[in-house]
């Protein structure tokens, strides 16, 4: 039993969600015997099946492999993952309180001015099309 933590985790998650070995095998397009080997520790799922298992059990890969949920090391209230650069970045860049306040005020004022400008252009267009001088 070389893969004891993984085998115990798969079996525990499967039983917690009341899924039979046959049902799990059907969802993964493998045989029931493959599930039995995974749960006994005789073999392990390949990477494709690991990712499918995380979706089926709705757990992270860390939880599936290590058997316990590891807490995130990143403060998600301040940082967000940027998949384009494959790293965590601050939600609002390097803004402090005053920068953020100014950005919000100018942003709202800018949007308001933009809306007034659009309204003004529409009114001028309607007046010009109706033949009145404005």
C-alpha positions, 0 to 999 in steps of 0.5 A: 500500500504505497499510496495510502493517503490517496487511497483513503481519501478517494474512498472516504470522499466516495462514501461521504457522497454516497457514490458506489464504485460502479457509479464512480467508474461510470463517471470516469469511464474506467472499470470498477476494478480500477476504482478498487485498485485506487482505493486499496492503494495498488495503483493511482489514478492518472492526472486526467482522472485526478482532475475529474475526481476533483470535479466529481468530489468538488475538492481541490487537488491538494485535498485529494492528494494529501487528504486534508484541506490546506488553507490558502496562503493568500489573502483573497480579500486583497489579492486576486489570481491573474491567469495571464501572468500566472501570479497573484496581484493586488485587487486595486494595484498599489493603491492606498486609501487616498488613491482609491478614494480619488479614483472612485470620485473621479471615476463616478464623476467621469461616468456622470459627465460622459452620460451628460455628454451623450444626452447633450449629443442626442438632444442636439441630433434630434433638434437638428433632424427636426429642423430647429436650430439649437 
